[in-house]
Amino acid sequence: MKNPWVVGGVIAAVCIALAIFYAIPGIVHPLTFSGKPTDPAIKHVILFAVLAVVALVGARFAANSRPGAR
């Protein structure tokens, strides 16, 4: 893996896009099992936002652990 920041950034961007998708009311959200499928799924929004942060933190640690990285 040449640059862990690219991988972490792509994963974080996908997670943020999914968080925004689940926050929009009026759209049918898959994987929402409680309530109406068109209501915003706040738990999903929080989950994907946390996963985006975890992806960036993981990229930071992966970039720091490479030999010769400074």
N, C-alpha and C positions, 0 to 999 in steps of 0.2 A: 504494500500500500504506500503510494508515493506521498500523499498528503492527507492525513486524517481529518484536517479541517474541512476538506471538500466533502468527504463522506458524512461527517457530522452535520455539516451545513445542509446537505441534501435531505438527510433524515429529519432534521429540525424543520426545514421548510415544508416537507410533506406533513409533519405533525401539526404545524401551525395552520396549514391549509385545511386539514381535517377538523381542527378546533373551530375555525371560522365557519366551516360547513355545518357543523353540529350546533352552532350558535344561532344560525339564521332560522327564524320561525317561518312556517308555511311550506317548507320543503319536507318531503318524506325522508326521514332519516333511517337508514337500515341499522340493524342491531340495537334498536331502542325497544325494549320489551315492556316498559311500564309507561302508562299514560298514552296520549295520542302520539302517533308517529310523526305528526307535523309540529309538535311542540319542541322548543329548544331543549336539548339534552345537556344540562349543565354539568353533570358528572362526566360526560364524554369530553366536554370542552376542557374541564380541569385536567382530566387524564392526559389528553393530547398536549396540553400546554406543559405539563410536568415532563412528559416524554421528550418534548423539544428541548427543555432545559437539560435533561439527563443526556441527550445526544450531544449537546454542546460541551457539557462538562466532560463526557467521555472522550470527545475529540481533543479536548485540552490535555487530558491525562495521556492519551495515546501519542500526541505530538511531543509531549515532554519526555516520554519514556523512550523515544527513538535514540539509538546510539549516535552521538555526534550532534544532537539537536541542542540548540541554545537559544 
